[in-house]
Amino acid sequence: MSTNWLSQNFFLSLGCFLALATTACSEVKSTSPATIAANPGSSKIAISNTTQLRVAKYKGGWDLNLKWAGLDNFPYQTQFTEFTGGNLMVQSINAGAIDLGSASEIPPIFAIESKASVKIIATLKGPTVGQVVLVPKDSTAKTIADLKGKKVGYVKATTAHYFLIKMLEKVGLTMKDINATPLSIPDGLSAFRKGQLDGWATYGYAIPQAEKEGARVLESAKDILSGNFVIIASPDAIADPQKKVAIADFLCRLQKSQTWRESHLKKWSKNYAKTIDVDQNIVYQDAQQGQQQRRQQVLPVSDEAIASEQKVADTFFQAGVIPTKVDVKPLWDSSFNEDIAKCQ
């Protein structure tokens, strides 16, 4: 997954994520339920302009992408709430505070364990650049095997946790063979800069920041990760006829915004860099590398996507991260597949 799509950490309380969240309501720019511009064939049910879709997003995320692409003329009310991770979005959906959000494949797996009420309704397919294990500039490590017995930071219950397990597995090691230290991205970057880590499994724009200071990539997770980010929704929202039509419309707008981004990469990078306060050249370079690997797109629920998440769940079970083997299939809801396929 590209660095634009990521930021995770699990098992925080409802009070914690409400403290982290910031909310902004979008203006209702269209009052005509007959003109669902993004997906006119999604349903014969007219959307009332009083229908409210509560959407979780990351900083510089869906709301701005839709605005930059000129696709924020919703025929329903949208309330965007900012979160720092997909795990918090799962918590919020389960609490009934959010209708729609996104995450890596991983937070919904933990949702099964906690019996959270959440459904996966689509896949956001994207590149997997910007997911690596870093070592300090003075490190003598040449392979992951050289980290045996060393202190390695990682972001728990995220893609970084998963790819570190898989990298160790390839060289016959487990997390027990290293001094595995769970850290948030900011804490990990701070510890890495202070020389307190021998390795760091991480993602995002912290990587080029560390590289500028002499860090090097020991191994990339580009070929380990599936590139699947999932769109999650509240079962109650799916069951609500008008909210379901609004979600179908929103999914199509997301797809169109991704298409716009692909053909306006420099403009998008400039806007995004300003929003997240990261150097524009770094953002543009990362976006170019991601685009060269694979384009970003919204995809319907598929057997391949379900199998991919099951592989992740099985890996976590075998590594002892989750106590029981879980079946991810009940998480998935294919009722929006036809709407996604119709989106032009």
C-alpha positions in Angstrom: 0.0 0.0 0.0 1.2 3.4 -0.7 2.2 5.7 2.1 -0.9 7.9 1.5 -3.1 5.1 2.7 -1.5 4.1 5.9 -1.4 4.9 9.6 -2.5 2.2 12.2 -2.4 1.0 16.0 -5.2 -1.2 17.7 -7.1 -1.8 21.0 -7.8 1.8 22.1 -10.9 2.6 24.0 -13.9 4.5 22.6 -13.0 7.4 24.8 -9.5 7.5 23.4 -10.5 7.5 19.8 -13.1 10.2 20.4 -10.4 12.3 21.9 -8.3 11.8 18.8 -11.0 12.4 16.3 -11.8 15.8 14.7 -15.1 16.3 12.8 -16.1 18.5 9.9 -19.4 18.4 8.1 -19.4 18.9 4.3 -21.9 21.3 2.7 -24.8 19.6 0.9 -24.3 21.0 -2.6 -27.1 19.1 -4.3 -30.6 18.7 -3.1 -31.8 16.6 -6.1 -32.0 12.9 -5.2 -32.6 12.2 -8.8 -29.1 13.2 -9.8 -26.7 10.8 -8.2 -23.9 11.9 -10.5 -21.3 9.4 -9.5 -23.5 6.2 -9.9 -26.9 6.9 -11.4 -27.7 3.2 -11.7 -27.0 2.2 -8.1 -30.7 2.2 -7.0 -34.2 3.3 -7.7 -34.5 4.6 -4.2 -34.2 8.4 -4.1 -31.7 9.8 -1.6 -33.1 12.5 0.7 -30.8 15.4 1.2 -31.4 14.9 5.0 -29.7 11.5 4.8 -26.4 11.7 6.6 -23.4 9.5 5.8 -20.8 9.6 8.6 -17.4 8.9 7.0 -14.1 8.2 8.8 -11.0 9.5 7.0 -7.3 10.0 7.4 -5.6 13.4 7.3 -5.5 14.6 3.7 -7.8 11.7 2.9 -11.1 11.1 1.2 -12.7 14.4 1.8 -9.9 16.4 0.2 -9.3 13.9 -2.7 -13.0 14.2 -3.6 -12.8 18.0 -3.4 -9.7 18.2 -5.5 -11.3 16.0 -8.1 -14.5 18.1 -8.1 -16.6 15.2 -6.8 -17.8 16.6 -3.5 -21.3 17.6 -4.7 -23.0 15.0 -2.6 -26.8 14.7 -2.9 -26.8 13.8 0.8 -25.1 15.1 3.9 -21.6 13.9 4.6 -19.8 14.2 7.9 -16.1 13.5 7.8 -14.2 12.6 11.0 -10.5 12.3 11.0 -8.8 9.3 12.6 -5.2 8.2 13.0 -5.7 4.5 12.2 -8.0 1.9 10.7 -8.3 0.2 14.1 -9.9 3.3 15.5 -12.4 3.3 12.6 -13.4 -0.3 13.4 -13.9 0.7 17.0 -16.0 3.7 15.9 -18.2 1.7 13.5 -18.7 -0.9 16.2 -19.8 1.9 18.6 -22.3 3.2 16.1 -20.6 6.5 15.6 -19.4 6.0 12.0 -21.0 4.5 8.9 -18.0 4.1 6.6 -14.2 3.9 6.8 -11.1 2.2 5.6 -8.3 0.1 6.9 -5.6 -2.4 6.0 -6.6 -6.0 6.0 -5.6 -6.3 9.6 -7.9 -4.3 11.9 -11.0 -6.3 10.8 -9.2 -9.5 11.8 -9.0 -8.2 15.4 -12.6 -7.1 15.1 -13.5 -10.8 14.8 -11.7 -11.5 18.1 -13.5 -8.7 19.8 -16.8 -9.6 18.2 -17.0 -6.1 16.7 -19.9 -5.4 14.3 -18.3 -4.4 11.0 -18.4 -5.4 7.4 -15.9 -5.2 4.5 -17.8 -4.0 1.4 -15.0 -3.3 -1.1 -11.2 -3.4 -1.6 -9.0 -0.4 -2.2 -6.2 -1.9 -4.3 -3.0 0.1 -4.3 0.8 0.0 -4.5 3.0 -1.4 -1.7 5.9 0.9 -1.8 6.9 2.6 1.4 6.8 -0.5 3.6 10.3 -1.5 4.8 12.7 -2.6 7.5 15.2 0.2 8.1 18.6 -0.1 9.8 20.8 2.7 11.1 23.6 4.1 8.9 26.3 2.4 10.9 24.6 -1.0 11.0 26.5 -4.0 9.6 23.3 -6.0 9.0 23.0 -7.3 5.4 19.9 -9.5 5.7 17.0 -9.9 8.1 18.8 -12.9 9.6 21.4 -10.4 11.0 18.8 -8.9 13.3 18.6 -12.1 15.4 18.9 -11.1 19.1 18.6 -7.4 18.1 16.1 -4.7 19.1 13.6 -4.2 16.3 10.8 -1.7 16.5 7.5 -2.3 14.7 3.9 -1.0 14.7 1.8 -3.6 16.4 -1.3 -5.1 14.6 -0.5 -3.3 11.3 1.1 -4.2 8.0 4.5 -3.6 9.6 3.8 -6.3 12.2 2.7 -8.7 9.4 5.6 -8.1 7.0 8.1 -8.4 9.8 6.7 -11.8 10.7 6.9 -12.9 7.1 10.5 -11.6 6.6 11.7 -13.4 9.7 9.9 -16.6 8.6 11.8 -16.5 5.3 15.1 -16.8 7.1 13.8 -19.4 9.7 13.3 -17.0 12.5 10.3 -15.8 14.5 9.4 -12.7 16.6 10.8 -14.5 19.6 14.3 -14.5 18.0 14.5 -10.7 18.1 13.9 -8.2 20.8 10.6 -7.1 19.2 9.5 -3.7 20.4 6.0 -2.4 19.6 6.1 1.4 18.9 3.9 4.0 17.3 5.3 5.7 14.2 6.4 8.9 16.1 7.9 6.9 19.0 9.6 4.6 16.5 11.1 7.4 14.6 12.3 9.1 17.8 13.9 5.8 19.1 15.5 5.1 15.7 17.0 8.6 15.6 18.4 8.2 19.1 20.1 4.9 18.2 17.8 2.9 20.4 16.8 0.4 17.7 18.9 -2.0 15.6 16.0 -2.2 13.0 12.7 -0.7 12.4 9.7 -2.2 10.5 7.7 0.8 9.4 5.8 2.6 6.6 5.0 6.1 5.4 6.9 9.3 5.1 9.0 8.5 8.2 11.1 6.4 5.8 12.4 9.2 3.6 13.0 11.3 6.7 15.1 8.5 8.3 16.9 7.9 5.0 17.9 11.6 4.8 19.7 11.0 8.1 21.6 8.0 6.8 19.3 5.1 7.4 19.1 2.4 4.8 16.5 -0.1 3.7 17.4 -3.6 4.8 14.4 -5.2 3.1 11.3 -4.0 1.3 7.9 -5.5 1.9 6.8 -4.5 -1.6 6.4 -8.1 -2.7 5.1 -9.4 0.6 2.0 -7.2 1.0 -1.1 -7.7 -1.2 -1.8 -4.0 -1.7 -5.3 -4.6 -0.4 -6.8 -1.8 1.8 -10.4 -2.5 2.7 -13.5 -0.3 2.9 -15.5 -1.1 6.0 -19.0 -0.2 6.9 -21.6 -0.5 9.6 -24.1 -3.3 9.2 -26.8 -0.9 10.3 -25.8 1.6 7.6 -25.9 -1.2 5.0 -29.4 -2.2 6.2 -30.7 1.4 5.9 -32.0 1.7 2.3 -31.1 5.4 1.9 -27.7 5.1 3.5 -27.0 2.1 1.3 -27.7 4.1 -1.8 -25.5 6.9 -0.4 -22.6 4.4 0.3 -22.9 3.1 -3.3 -22.7 6.6 -4.6 -19.7 7.4 -2.3 -17.8 4.3 -3.5 -18.2 5.4 -7.1 -17.0 8.9 -6.3 -13.9 7.3 -4.6 -13.2 5.4 -7.7 -13.5 8.5 -9.9 -11.3 10.4 -7.5 -8.6 7.7 -7.8 -8.8 8.0 -11.6 -8.4 11.8 -11.3 -5.4 11.4 -9.0 -3.7 9.0 -11.5 -3.8 11.7 -14.2 -3.1 14.7 -12.0 -0.3 13.2 -9.9 1.8 16.4 -9.6 -1.2 18.6 -8.6 -2.4 16.0 -6.1 1.1 15.7 -4.6 1.4 19.5 -4.2 -2.0 19.6 -2.4 -1.4 16.5 -0.3 2.1 17.6 0.7 0.8 21.0 1.9 -2.0 19.3 3.9 0.3 16.8 5.8 3.3 19.2 5.9 5.7 16.9 4.1 8.1 18.0 1.4 6.4 18.0 -2.0 9.2 16.3 -3.8 9.1 13.4 -1.3 5.3 13.0 -1.8 5.6 13.2 -5.6 8.4 10.7 -5.8 6.5 8.2 -3.6 3.4 8.7 -5.7 5.3 8.1 -8.9 6.9 5.0 -7.5 3.5 3.7 -6.4 1.9 4.5 -9.7 4.7 2.6 -11.5 3.9 -0.5 -9.4 0.1 -0.5 -9.8 -2.7 2.0 -10.1 -5.1 2.7 -7.2 -8.7 1.5 -7.7 -11.8 0.5 -5.8 -12.6 -3.2 -6.5 -15.7 -5.3 -5.6 -15.5 -8.1 -3.0 -13.8 -11.1 -4.5 -12.6 -14.6 -3.5 -9.0 -13.5 -4.1 -9.4 -10.6 -1.6 -11.0 -12.8 1.0 -8.2 -15.4 0.6 -5.6 -12.6 0.9 -7.0 -11.5 4.3 -7.4 -15.1 5.4 -3.7 -15.6 4.7 -2.9 -12.6 7.0 -5.2 -14.0 9.7 -3.6 -17.4 9.5 -0.1 -15.8 9.8 -1.1 -13.9 12.9 -2.6 -17.1 14.5 0.5 -19.2 13.7 2.7 -16.4 15.2 0.6 -16.3 18.4 -0.6 -12.8 17.8 -4.2 -13.9 18.0 -5.2 -16.8 20.2 -7.5 -18.7 17.9 -7.7 -19.4 14.2 -10.4 -17.2 12.7 -12.5 -17.4 9.5 -12.6 -13.9 7.8 -15.2 -14.8 5.2 -18.2 -13.7 7.4 -16.7 -10.2 7.5 -17.2 -9.7 3.8 -20.4 -8.3 2.3 -20.7 -8.3 -1.5 -24.0 -6.4 -1.8 -22.2 -3.4 -3.4 -20.4 -5.4 -6.1 -22.9 -4.6 -8.8 -22.8 -0.8 -8.0 -19.0 -0.9 -8.1 -19.0 -2.7 -11.5 -21.5 -0.1 -12.9 -19.3 2.8 -11.9 -17.9 4.6 -14.9 
